[in-house]
């Protein structure tokens, strides 16, 4: 991780940097203890006196309470390291829910019965399903399933015609 120099933090403190650079440096301060120490060391006694004129007497207590509440939150590293696991669990849950919906609605039975023997039945099944589920992911799912079933039926019929079954 690259660190900013004391001179850069002095420029930041005095407001002499472009806004975009200031935003980047502020983001860096949230995660870099070394730069935070360097930044805080850039303040002198006269800065503290100037700040005291603007701050309320209970400011240190409010900051301490705020810091205490922030310390109970998970660190960014903890969140990012568990994100792939959480995302996988979410996808698995969605896939399981879709499967249960299709099972409950009888779509798998309908696909198995309708695609039993011939491409004509597959076409009729496809049209029937298109009427019931005209758009979205379900249409793509049915297209893929019926296309695969048609290929299997064609292979089976060719094998029958050639006397291999």
MARBAKOL-550935 format. One line per field, with one value per residue (C-alpha): chain; residue number from 1; x, z, y. Coordinates in steps of 0.02 Angstrom, whole numbers, padded with zeros to 5 digits. Layout:
% MARBAKOL-550935
lumtor	c(A  ...)
lumro	c(NUM  ...)
east	c(X  ...)
up	c(Z  ...)
north	c(Y  ...)
***
This chain:
% MARBAKOL-550935
lumtor	c(A  A  A  A  A  A  A  A  A  A  A  A  A  A  A  A  A  A  A  A  A  A  A  A  A  A  A  A  A  A  A  A  A  A  A  A  A  A  A  A  A  A  A  A  A  A  A  A  A  A  A  A  A  A  A  A  A  A  A  A  A  A  A  A  A  A  A  A  A  A  A  A  A  A  A  A  A  A  A  A  A  A  A  A  A  A  A  A  A  A  A  A  A  A  A  A  A  A  A  A  A  A  A  A  A  A  A  A  A  A  A  A  A  A  A  A  A  A  A  A  A  A  A  A  A  A  A  A  A  A  A  A  A  A  A  A  A  A  A  A  A  A  A  A  A  A  A  A  A  A  A  A  A  A  A  A  A  A  A  A  A  A  A  A  A)
lumro	c(1  2  3  4  5  6  7  8  9  10  11  12  13  14  15  16  17  18  19  20  21  22  23  24  25  26  27  28  29  30  31  32  33  34  35  36  37  38  39  40  41  42  43  44  45  46  47  48  49  50  51  52  53  54  55  56  57  58  59  60  61  62  63  64  65  66  67  68  69  70  71  72  73  74  75  76  77  78  79  80  81  82  83  84  85  86  87  88  89  90  91  92  93  94  95  96  97  98  99  100  101  102  103  104  105  106  107  108  109  110  111  112  113  114  115  116  117  118  119  120  121  122  123  124  125  126  127  128  129  130  131  132  133  134  135  136  137  138  139  140  141  142  143  144  145  146  147  148  149  150  151  152  153  154  155  156  157  158  159  160  161  162  163  164  165)
east	c(00000  00070  00075  00063  00203  00191  00201  00051  -00048  -00003  -00069  -00225  -00248  -00229  -00354  -00229  -00265  -00395  -00560  -00532  -00362  -00438  -00574  -00445  -00341  -00494  -00535  -00356  -00366  -00508  -00396  -00216  -00158  00014  -00058  -00185  -00041  00053  -00101  -00138  00043  00024  -00087  00000  -00056  -00117  -00231  -00306  -00340  -00426  -00530  -00582  -00672  -00785  -00811  -00935  -00870  -00947  -00862  -00733  -00870  -00975  -00825  -00787  -00967  -00963  -00799  -00868  -01018  -00906  -00794  -00940  -00959  -00864  -00707  -00707  -00592  -00714  -00857  -00761  -00691  -00865  -00949  -00915  -00984  -01138  -01164  -01150  -01275  -01394  -01381  -01407  -01561  -01633  -01600  -01681  -01833  -01854  -01838  -01971  -02087  -02066  -02094  -02249  -02320  -02295  -02181  -02055  -02194  -02266  -02096  -02068  -02242  -02246  -02074  -02099  -02083  -02083  -02026  -02208  -02252  -02104  -02166  -02341  -02266  -02159  -02311  -02411  -02274  -02250  -02432  -02415  -02241  -02217  -02062  -01905  -01789  -01920  -01935  -01748  -01751  -01888  -01799  -01641  -01733  -01840  -01692  -01595  -01741  -01768  -01586  -01601  -01761  -01681  -01531  -01646  -01753  -01599  -01536  -01706  -01704  -01531  -01583  -01467  -01600)
up	c(00000  -00049  00087  00075  00139  00281  00151  00057  00220  00260  00089  00122  00294  00225  00085  -00055  -00154  -00292  -00233  -00322  -00238  -00069  -00091  -00132  00019  00133  00073  00107  00285  00324  00305  00332  00512  00460  00354  00490  00614  00489  00456  00641  00674  00547  00671  00789  00949  00855  00749  00908  00976  00813  00815  00997  00946  00828  00929  01069  01241  01228  01060  01131  01218  01059  00958  01087  01079  00890  00887  01010  00897  00744  00829  00839  00649  00548  00462  00271  00257  00352  00240  00077  00126  00163  00013  -00110  00013  00046  -00140  -00176  -00039  -00109  -00285  -00219  -00123  -00278  -00385  -00254  -00245  -00434  -00437  -00302  -00396  -00556  -00463  -00375  -00538  -00625  -00759  -00750  -00770  -00913  -00998  -00975  -01039  -01182  -01248  -01243  -01425  -01565  -01620  -01656  -01474  -01425  -01537  -01461  -01287  -01329  -01393  -01239  -01123  -01224  -01194  -01007  -00984  -01126  -01068  -00965  -00897  -00900  -01089  -01109  -00989  -01089  -01254  -01191  -01116  -01269  -01384  -01283  -01279  -01466  -01495  -01384  -01472  -01643  -01591  -01523  -01682  -01792  -01689  -01710  -01897  -01909  -01806  -01661  -01526)
north	c(00000  00170  00303  00491  00602  00728  00868  00796  00785  00966  01019  00918  00996  01172  01137  01165  01007  00978  00904  00737  00713  00760  00627  00494  00541  00539  00364  00311  00379  00260  00108  00164  00186  00250  00391  00431  00453  00561  00667  00692  00739  00881  00974  01094  01180  01333  01220  01149  01324  01374  01215  01241  01401  01301  01141  01117  01068  00894  00859  00735  00636  00629  00571  00436  00373  00373  00277  00150  00120  00102  -00026  -00149  -00154  -00286  -00228  -00211  -00361  -00471  -00419  -00441  -00612  -00681  -00599  -00743  -00870  -00764  -00735  -00922  -00960  -00830  -00903  -01079  -01022  -00938  -01092  -01205  -01090  -01091  -01280  -01298  -01181  -01280  -01443  -01377  -01311  -01477  -01404  -01546  -01675  -01574  -01568  -01754  -01802  -01679  -01721  -01908  -01959  -01832  -01661  -01615  -01640  -01535  -01396  -01406  -01409  -01258  -01162  -01209  -01151  -00991  -00950  -00977  -00899  -00774  -00679  -00679  -00811  -00947  -00934  -00955  -01103  -01189  -01153  -01236  -01384  -01419  -01398  -01526  -01645  -01629  -01673  -01827  -01883  -01859  -01963  -02098  -02099  -02110  -02256  -02342  -02312  -02386  -02537  -02501  -02492)
***
